[in-house]
């Protein structure tokens, strides 16, 4: 991925050697995009937390669990 804010991230480049140029990818659990912004990463993590809470919310808030 080429991240270059000054030159509009080289949108015309489709591949470099045997590598494909992409707009974004997940690396070690973090979303990396060509804008250099973290807004999409924050939104993605909030969405993951919401899904986890909906999945386990009943278990977490259950009064039958021992402390």
N, C-alpha and C positions, 0 to 999 in steps of 0.2 A: 504494500500500500504506500502510495506517495502522499504525504501530508505537506502541503505547501499553500498556506493561506494567501500569500502574495500573488501566486500565479494560478489561482483557481483550481488547484489540485490536478492539473493535467487531465481533464475529462476525456480528451481524445485518445489517450493511451489505453489500449485494451489488454496488452500483454507485454511482459518484459521477459525475454528469454523463454523459459518454460513455466513461468509464473503468471497467473491470472491476476489482473488488477480488479479489486473489489471495492465496494463502497463501505462495507463494514464486516467485522468478523469478531468472534468470541475467542479471547486468548486468556488462558488460566482463569476462566470464570468472569472476565471483564469484557464488556463490549467496547471494541475499538472501532472508531469510524474516521472517515477521511476529513471531517470538519475540525477535528481536534477538540470538540465540545464534549462535555460529560452529561449533557441534558438527557440524551437517549439512554445512557447507562443508569442514571438515577431513576428514570421512568421504568426501566426494565426491572430494577431491583425492587421498586415499590410494588410492581405487578407480581413479582415472585413472592414477596412477603404477604400480599393480599391473598394469593392462591393458597399459601401455606396456612394462613390463619383460618380461611374458610374450610380447609381440609381438616384441621386439627382443633378448631375453635371450640367445638362441643367438648372434646376431651380436656382441653386446657381449663375451661370454665366449669367443669363438672364438680359438684360438691361431694361426690362419692370418692374422690381421690384423697389419699392420705397426704399429710404435709410432711 
